[in-house]
Amino acid sequence: MINDITYILTDRESDVIPITPELIGDSIGEVKFTLSEQACSDHVVQNGDAALLPSGTSVYELKGYQPQFRIVANGRIYQVNNNPNAETMGDLMDIASKVEKISLESGNDGSIIGDFTVEATSEFVNELLPLPYVGFDEVYKKAKHDNVIFLRVYLQDGTSMRMVYYPKANAFSAGAFGTQRLNELIVTQRQQIKSAAGM
């Protein structure tokens, strides 16, 4: 955790870019405490704590992204999991003008079923980023019994991230409730993609 922001390792190694020296920005801190082997069950996570990274590991900015969204540690990209300072999804995710495409992902094996149209991708991002950020806990209260739609957001640098959408609750696990238009867009694109794939 850094500046009260928690991060997780990006979720698919197959499309993570190699971290070359020119991608590493300024130092923003270091790991002070490793939770996995040392923390007691009543330990309160604080800035400088990491689940697995060893104490002393340096943490850097990833050039091209705000450090509130992505950072580099031990040669790997870590992405925001929770940011109590974010007010909108745009504050949480530094992806404006960086999205290459959005795909529908299989819930069974993670394979890609098909892609949103270019127009739908653009509209999705424009609808998503202004949404108020409420955090996962608030979303889960309304979405815990909902079915899910898995989306894969591909960014222009070759990386991607999974987004989990709950259609009945019209909510994202990243921590926001969608607009009516966003719900229509996702559901319609999903139907078209699955139809084209013969599903």
N, C-alpha and C positions, 0 to 999 in steps of 0.2 A: 504494500500500500504506500502510495506517495501522494502527498497533499490531499489526503483523505479519499483518494481515488483508488479503487481496486481494479486489477488487471488480470486477465487470463491469457494463457498461451493461445495463439491463433489455431484454429481447429483442424486445418488440413495441411499437413506437411507437403503434400504433392504439388501444391501451387503457391507455396511460400517462396518469395524471392530470396536469393542468396544475400546475406548481409555483408556487402563489401564496405571497405573503410569510408568511401565517399557517401554512403547512406547514413553513417553514424554522425549525429549532431552533438550538441553540447551535453556534458554530464549534468544530470539532474538529481543525483543522489547515489546512495549505495544501500545494499541490504545490511541491516543491523542485527536481524534476528531471524533464524530459520525455524519455522513452526513445526515441521514434520517430525523432528526428533527431540525437540526440547519443550514445546509448549504444554502446559497443563490444560485440563479441560475448561478451566475457568479463566484462561488467558483472554484478555481483551485485545483484539488486533489493533495495532497502532502503526503510524507511519514508520517505514523502514522494515516492517515485517514482510516475510515472503514464505510461501508454503514449502517450496523445495529448494530454491536458490540458496547457495551457501552464503554465510555472512561475509561481507567484504565485496560481494559482486557489485560491480559498477552498473548503473542504470543510465541510459542515454536517450536523447531525443532521436526519433526516426525522421530524417529529413523528408520533407514533403507532407508531413502530418503534424497537427497540433499534438503536443505531448499529453493532453487530456484524453486523446483518442488512442494513440499508439506510441509505444516506447520499445527500446531494444535493451535486452539484458542477456549476457552469456551467448551472444550471437543469434538470438531468437527474437521474433516479434511478439510482443504482448499487447493485447487490445483491451480497452476499457470494459469492465464488467458492471461497475456501479460508480456513478459520479454524483454525490449529493449536491454539488455546486451547479449541475446542469439544470437549465430551465426548460429547454426544448430538446428534441431529438437531434437537431442541428448542433446544439452545444455538446451533446453526447458523442455524436459520430461526425467526424470530419471527412465527409464524403461528397460534399457539394462539388459538382463539376468533375468528379473523379470516378463516376460509375460507368463501366463499360457495358454491362448488360445485367439482367436479372433472369434467373432460371428457376424453374420448378424442380425441386429435388424429391426423389423417392424417399418415403418414410421407411421403406423396407431395407434398402441397401445403400442409400445415399447417392445413387446414380442420378444423372441429369435426365429428366423426361423431355424437356423442351424449354425454349426461351420466350420471354415476353417480347412483344413487338418493340421496336425502337420508340414509338410514340408512347406506349404504355410504360416503358422503363422511365422515360423522362417525366411523365406525369406522376408515377409512383414516388420518385425522389422529391418532386416538388410538393407533393401532398405529405410525405413522411417528415421532412426536416422541421417544419413549423410546429409539429405536434408537441403539446406539453409533456415533459418528461415527469413521470410519476414513480418510476422504479418498479422492479419486478414484483415486490410484495403486494402492491396495490393491484397490479394486473392479475396476479395469481388468485386473489380473492374471488374474482369474477370468472376466471378462465380455467380453474383447476379441473373441471370435468368436461372441458371442451375438446373436440377433436382438433388436430393441428394440421397446418399446411407449412411445409418446409420450403423456404426460398433460399437461393444462393445468390448473393450479390457479388458480382465480379468487378473489381476495381481496375483502373487503367494501368497500374504498375504490375499486374499479373497476380496479385493476391485476391482472396475472396473471403467472404464471411457468411455464415448461415444465419438466417433470420427465421424465427419461429412465429407463425401467425395463428391466432385463435379466431376463426371466422364468426362464431356465434357471439363471442364477447367483443369482437372487432378490436383485438388487442395484439400487441407485440410483446414477446417475452423480454425484449430489451428494455421495456418499461414505458409503454405509451398506449393510449386508446386511439383508434383510427377514426377518420371521418367516414361518412356514408359513402362518399365517392371512392375512397381508398378501398373500402370493403367491396364495392361493386367491381372495381378494377381488378383486384386480386382474384375474386371468385370467377369473374368472366374469363380472365386470362388462363386460369387453371382449367376451366372447362374446355376452352379452345385447344390448349396444349394437350390435354389428355385425349380429346377427341381425335386430334391429328396423329396421336401416337397409338390410336386404336384401343384406348383403355376405357 
